[in-house]
Amino acid sequence: MSDVIAPFLAATIRTATPLALAALGEVIVERAGLINIGLEGAILAGAFGALVGATGAGVAGGFAGAMVGGVLIAILFAVFAIGLRADQIITGTALTLLSVGTTGTLYRALYGSSGAALALPTSAPFAIPGLSRLPLVGAALFAQPPITYVMYLLVPSIAWWMAGTHGGLSLRAIGEKPDAARAAGISVARVRVLAILAGGVLGGLAGGTLVLAQAGTFAEGMSSGRGFIAIAIVVLGRWQPLGVALAALVFGGASALQFAFQAMGWHAPYQLFLALPYLLTLAGLASAAGRGRAPASLGKS
């Protein structure tokens, strides 16, 4: 049984990592009273940025390019949602469509109209001495690519920052009562822009993780709805970093079930496993209705 459980846990962590990164960024954005449907576009732009960066400068350049890609989408969202006070849902949807079209066009223009797969340098797993030898969970938790360890650190760091620092308290105040925060001398627009940029960085890193720590290549539309799942994860995690991380693990486990079932000799149609995370999203949102309280100003211009 351990031959099945250990690979399943490893696949769960691996699959959950980009979801957790994107969802942690979205937590920051939503705590500021904004909802960025364009997160899907930021992940895809980050994946393409990782392709461009890794082609010229290896893994480090790839992750730098991923962050740049995510930030570019975030800047556009900030311009329209904050600067022009456009509808956040429409803006985010438009940016996702823009990202899909732009990355696809640039990919074909730069790397050929046939869209041939490219082999990229990838971030190899790094086993933490001692911890990686723990029974059952050691290899799954502590023999992962470095970006996974970054995600481990981000969860408590963001939780502490939001709960125990002036900046985090300002962010939460804006998400609840922006007028009161403004009256207290907090620059609402500035904090929201910074929150959007942080969400863009983490969304871009999520896309970079797909390319540099998982697939080793880029494909058009490879975000495959992960941005929307990450937004659902924020709701299921009740806008708390730890809750978001746990929800991401649930979705990661749902995606990893196909590997466990294949190892046990089950041969169910693979389309069932591809659909499972999205079915889980719908079920989770339905069950979470009314259980968690969103920031009071969420989605309001």
NORQUI-V717447 format. One record per residue. SS is DSSP state (hx for helix, st for strand, lp for the rest). OMEGA is omega as a letter, one per 20 degrees, with the letter a starting at -180 (999 if undefined). Layout:
ss->SS omega->OMEGA
ss->SS omega->OMEGA
//
This chain:
ss->lp omega->r
ss->hx omega->r
ss->hx omega->r
ss->hx omega->a
ss->hx omega->a
ss->hx omega->r
ss->hx omega->r
ss->hx omega->r
ss->hx omega->r
ss->hx omega->r
ss->hx omega->r
ss->hx omega->r
ss->hx omega->a
ss->hx omega->a
ss->hx omega->a
ss->hx omega->a
ss->hx omega->r
ss->hx omega->r
ss->hx omega->a
ss->hx omega->r
ss->hx omega->a
ss->hx omega->a
ss->hx omega->r
ss->hx omega->r
ss->hx omega->a
ss->hx omega->r
ss->hx omega->r
ss->hx omega->a
ss->hx omega->a
ss->hx omega->r
ss->hx omega->r
ss->lp omega->r
ss->lp omega->a
ss->lp omega->r
ss->lp omega->a
ss->lp omega->r
ss->lp omega->r
ss->lp omega->r
ss->hx omega->r
ss->hx omega->r
ss->hx omega->r
ss->hx omega->r
ss->hx omega->a
ss->hx omega->r
ss->hx omega->r
ss->hx omega->r
ss->hx omega->r
ss->hx omega->r
ss->hx omega->r
ss->hx omega->r
ss->hx omega->a
ss->hx omega->a
ss->hx omega->a
ss->hx omega->r
ss->hx omega->a
ss->hx omega->a
ss->hx omega->r
ss->hx omega->a
ss->hx omega->a
ss->hx omega->r
ss->hx omega->r
ss->hx omega->r
ss->hx omega->r
ss->hx omega->r
ss->hx omega->r
ss->hx omega->r
ss->hx omega->r
ss->hx omega->r
ss->hx omega->r
ss->hx omega->a
ss->hx omega->r
ss->hx omega->r
ss->hx omega->r
ss->hx omega->r
ss->hx omega->r
ss->hx omega->r
ss->hx omega->r
ss->hx omega->a
ss->hx omega->a
ss->hx omega->a
ss->hx omega->a
ss->hx omega->a
ss->hx omega->a
ss->lp omega->r
ss->lp omega->r
ss->lp omega->r
ss->lp omega->a
ss->hx omega->a
ss->hx omega->a
ss->hx omega->r
ss->hx omega->a
ss->hx omega->r
ss->hx omega->r
ss->hx omega->a
ss->hx omega->r
ss->hx omega->r
ss->hx omega->r
ss->hx omega->a
ss->hx omega->r
ss->hx omega->a
ss->hx omega->a
ss->hx omega->a
ss->hx omega->r
ss->hx omega->a
ss->hx omega->a
ss->hx omega->r
ss->hx omega->a
ss->hx omega->a
ss->hx omega->a
ss->hx omega->a
ss->hx omega->r
ss->lp omega->a
ss->lp omega->r
ss->lp omega->r
ss->lp omega->a
ss->lp omega->a
ss->lp omega->a
ss->lp omega->r
ss->lp omega->a
ss->lp omega->r
ss->lp omega->a
ss->lp omega->r
ss->lp omega->a
ss->lp omega->r
ss->lp omega->r
ss->st omega->a
ss->st omega->r
ss->lp omega->a
ss->lp omega->r
ss->lp omega->a
ss->hx omega->a
ss->hx omega->a
ss->hx omega->r
ss->lp omega->a
ss->lp omega->r
ss->lp omega->a
ss->lp omega->a
ss->hx omega->a
ss->hx omega->a
ss->hx omega->a
ss->hx omega->a
ss->hx omega->r
ss->st omega->a
ss->st omega->r
ss->lp omega->a
ss->hx omega->a
ss->hx omega->r
ss->hx omega->r
ss->hx omega->r
ss->hx omega->r
ss->hx omega->r
ss->hx omega->a
ss->hx omega->a
ss->hx omega->a
ss->hx omega->r
ss->hx omega->a
ss->hx omega->r
ss->hx omega->r
ss->hx omega->r
ss->hx omega->a
ss->hx omega->a
ss->hx omega->a
ss->hx omega->a
ss->hx omega->r
ss->lp omega->r
ss->hx omega->r
ss->hx omega->r
ss->hx omega->r
ss->hx omega->r
ss->hx omega->r
ss->hx omega->a
ss->hx omega->r
ss->hx omega->r
ss->hx omega->r
ss->hx omega->a
ss->hx omega->a
ss->lp omega->a
ss->hx omega->r
ss->hx omega->r
ss->hx omega->r
ss->hx omega->r
ss->hx omega->r
ss->hx omega->r
ss->lp omega->r
ss->lp omega->r
ss->lp omega->r
ss->lp omega->a
ss->hx omega->a
ss->hx omega->a
ss->hx omega->a
ss->hx omega->a
ss->hx omega->r
ss->hx omega->r
ss->hx omega->r
ss->hx omega->r
ss->hx omega->r
ss->hx omega->r
ss->hx omega->r
ss->hx omega->r
ss->hx omega->r
ss->hx omega->a
ss->hx omega->r
ss->hx omega->r
ss->hx omega->r
ss->hx omega->r
ss->hx omega->r
ss->hx omega->r
ss->hx omega->r
ss->hx omega->r
ss->hx omega->a
ss->hx omega->a
ss->hx omega->a
ss->hx omega->a
ss->hx omega->a
ss->hx omega->a
ss->lp omega->r
ss->lp omega->r
ss->lp omega->r
ss->lp omega->r
ss->lp omega->r
ss->lp omega->a
ss->lp omega->r
ss->lp omega->r
ss->lp omega->r
ss->lp omega->a
ss->hx omega->r
ss->hx omega->r
ss->hx omega->r
ss->hx omega->r
ss->hx omega->r
ss->hx omega->r
ss->hx omega->r
ss->hx omega->r
ss->hx omega->r
ss->hx omega->a
ss->hx omega->r
ss->lp omega->r
ss->lp omega->r
ss->lp omega->r
ss->lp omega->a
ss->hx omega->a
ss->hx omega->r
ss->hx omega->r
ss->hx omega->r
ss->hx omega->r
ss->hx omega->r
ss->hx omega->r
ss->hx omega->r
ss->hx omega->r
ss->hx omega->r
ss->hx omega->r
ss->hx omega->r
ss->hx omega->r
ss->hx omega->r
ss->hx omega->a
ss->hx omega->a
ss->hx omega->a
ss->hx omega->r
ss->hx omega->r
ss->hx omega->a
ss->hx omega->r
ss->hx omega->r
ss->hx omega->r
ss->lp omega->r
ss->lp omega->r
ss->lp omega->a
ss->lp omega->r
ss->lp omega->r
ss->lp omega->a
ss->hx omega->r
ss->hx omega->r
ss->hx omega->a
ss->hx omega->r
ss->hx omega->a
ss->hx omega->a
ss->hx omega->r
ss->hx omega->a
ss->hx omega->r
ss->hx omega->r
ss->hx omega->r
ss->hx omega->a
ss->hx omega->a
ss->hx omega->a
ss->hx omega->r
ss->hx omega->r
ss->hx omega->a
ss->hx omega->a
ss->hx omega->a
ss->lp omega->r
ss->lp omega->a
ss->lp omega->a
ss->lp omega->a
ss->lp omega->r
ss->lp omega->r
ss->lp omega->a
ss->lp omega->a
ss->lp omega->a
ss->lp omega->r
ss->lp omega->a
ss->lp omega->a
ss->lp omega->999
//
